[in-house]
């Protein structure tokens, strides 16, 4: 892992901490409707396929607010950011393991 990747990981987790504080003090600011989610993901520069993969693995779970079957689904912005940050760290660790394996096999 190089310094830029480490910097990005730290920045991600600082943002997660900030979002967690917002969630604690102003819960309505943390939730986003499914209809507005695609634009928010674009603004956050998140790949929709990566998000959908995390939802299908139930790492990110929607919340239905209301009792009706047609009540809209909402997502927690903090939960999304936490899951994406953890997935990014896992990717970086996996890449480092692969690089070390290749380096050791060449010796």
C-alpha positions as CSV (number, residue, x, y, z in Angstrom):
1,X,0.0,0.0,0.0
2,X,1.5,3.3,-1.0
3,X,1.1,6.7,0.7
4,X,-1.7,7.8,-1.6
5,X,-3.8,4.7,-0.9
6,X,-3.2,5.1,2.8
7,X,-4.2,8.8,2.6
8,X,-7.4,7.8,0.8
9,X,-8.2,5.2,3.5
10,X,-7.7,7.7,6.3
11,X,-9.8,10.3,4.5
12,X,-12.6,7.7,4.0
13,X,-12.7,6.8,7.6
14,X,-12.6,10.4,8.7
15,X,-15.7,11.0,6.5
16,X,-17.3,7.9,8.1
17,X,-16.7,9.3,11.5
18,X,-18.2,12.7,10.5
19,X,-21.2,10.9,9.0
20,X,-21.7,8.9,12.2
21,X,-21.8,12.1,14.2
22,X,-24.4,13.5,11.8
23,X,-26.4,10.3,12.2
24,X,-26.3,10.6,16.0
25,X,-27.3,14.3,16.1
26,X,-29.6,14.6,13.1
27,X,-30.9,11.2,12.1
28,X,-33.1,12.5,9.2
29,X,-30.0,13.8,7.5
30,X,-28.5,10.3,7.3
31,X,-31.3,8.6,5.4
32,X,-31.8,8.8,1.6
33,X,-34.7,7.6,-0.5
34,X,-34.0,4.9,-3.0
35,X,-35.3,7.2,-5.7
36,X,-32.6,9.8,-4.8
37,X,-29.8,7.2,-4.3
38,X,-28.5,7.0,-7.8
39,X,-27.7,10.8,-8.0
40,X,-26.1,10.7,-4.5
41,X,-23.9,7.8,-5.5
42,X,-22.8,9.7,-8.6
43,X,-22.0,12.7,-6.5
44,X,-20.0,10.5,-4.1
45,X,-18.2,8.9,-7.1
46,X,-19.4,5.4,-6.2
47,X,-19.9,2.7,-8.8
48,X,-23.5,1.6,-8.9
49,X,-22.4,-2.0,-9.6
50,X,-20.3,-2.0,-6.4
51,X,-23.2,-0.7,-4.4
52,X,-25.6,-3.3,-5.9
53,X,-23.1,-6.0,-5.1
54,X,-23.0,-4.9,-1.4
55,X,-26.8,-4.8,-1.3
56,X,-27.2,-8.2,-2.8
57,X,-24.7,-9.6,-0.2
58,X,-26.9,-7.8,2.5
59,X,-24.0,-5.8,3.7
60,X,-26.1,-2.7,3.0
61,X,-29.7,-3.1,3.9
62,X,-32.6,-0.9,2.9
63,X,-35.1,0.3,5.5
64,X,-38.8,0.6,4.8
65,X,-40.3,3.6,6.6
66,X,-44.1,3.1,6.8
67,X,-46.4,0.1,7.2
68,X,-47.7,-0.1,3.6
69,X,-46.3,-2.5,1.1
70,X,-45.6,0.4,-1.2
71,X,-43.8,2.5,1.4
72,X,-40.5,3.8,0.0
73,X,-37.2,2.2,0.8
74,X,-34.5,4.2,2.5
75,X,-30.8,3.7,2.9
76,X,-28.4,5.0,5.6
77,X,-25.7,7.1,4.0
78,X,-23.4,6.2,6.9
79,X,-24.0,2.5,6.4
80,X,-23.3,2.9,2.7
81,X,-20.0,4.8,3.3
82,X,-18.9,2.3,6.0
83,X,-19.5,-0.7,3.7
84,X,-17.7,1.0,0.8
85,X,-14.7,2.0,2.9
86,X,-14.4,-1.5,4.3
87,X,-14.7,-3.0,0.8
88,X,-11.9,-0.6,-0.3
89,X,-9.6,-1.6,2.5
90,X,-10.3,-5.3,1.8
91,X,-9.4,-4.7,-1.9
92,X,-6.1,-2.9,-1.0
93,X,-5.1,-5.7,1.4
94,X,-5.9,-8.4,-1.2
95,X,-3.8,-6.4,-3.8
96,X,-0.9,-6.3,-1.3
97,X,-1.2,-10.0,-0.7
98,X,-1.1,-10.7,-4.4
99,X,1.9,-8.4,-4.9
100,X,3.8,-10.1,-2.1
101,X,2.9,-13.6,-3.4
102,X,4.2,-12.7,-6.9
103,X,7.3,-11.1,-5.4
104,X,8.1,-14.1,-3.3
105,X,7.5,-16.5,-6.2
106,X,10.0,-14.7,-8.3
107,X,12.8,-15.1,-5.7
